[in-house]
């Protein structure tokens, strides 16, 4: 499943993205996508306690 990941505030500053499409594989959770971005952008991992993840199920 493809999901749209939106970046606001410091997450936008760190990644340089407003949004990006990411693939959510079978059995994966949103937390797995977040970990992928933390590996890709280590600064996000450093800021993890200050970041919020929200899911729009609509």
C-alpha positions in Angstrom: 0.0 0.0 0.0 1.3 3.5 -0.8 0.9 6.1 1.9 1.5 9.8 1.7 3.9 11.0 4.4 3.6 14.7 5.3 6.4 16.6 6.9 5.9 19.7 9.1 8.1 22.0 11.2 11.5 20.5 12.1 10.7 17.3 10.2 10.4 19.4 7.0 13.5 21.3 7.9 15.5 18.1 8.4 14.3 16.2 5.3 13.6 19.1 2.9 10.3 17.5 2.0 6.7 18.7 2.2 5.5 15.2 1.4 6.6 11.9 0.0 4.9 8.7 -1.1 6.1 5.6 0.9 5.4 1.9 0.4 3.8 0.2 3.4 4.5 -3.5 2.9 2.4 -6.5 4.0 2.6 -6.7 7.8 4.3 -3.4 8.2 3.1 -0.6 10.5 3.4 3.1 10.4 6.2 2.8 13.0 8.2 0.9 10.4 8.0 3.8 7.9 9.0 6.2 10.7 12.1 4.0 11.4 13.0 4.1 7.7 13.0 7.8 7.8 15.0 7.9 11.0 17.7 5.7 9.3 17.6 7.9 6.2 17.7 11.1 8.2 19.5 10.3 11.5 18.6 13.8 12.9 15.0 12.6 13.0 16.0 9.8 15.3 17.7 12.4 17.6 14.4 14.4 17.6 12.1 11.4 18.0 10.8 12.4 21.5 9.7 15.7 20.0 8.0 14.3 16.9 4.4 13.2 16.6 3.0 10.7 14.1 -0.6 10.9 13.1 -2.7 8.6 10.9 -5.6 9.7 8.8 -7.7 6.6 8.1 -10.2 8.3 5.8 
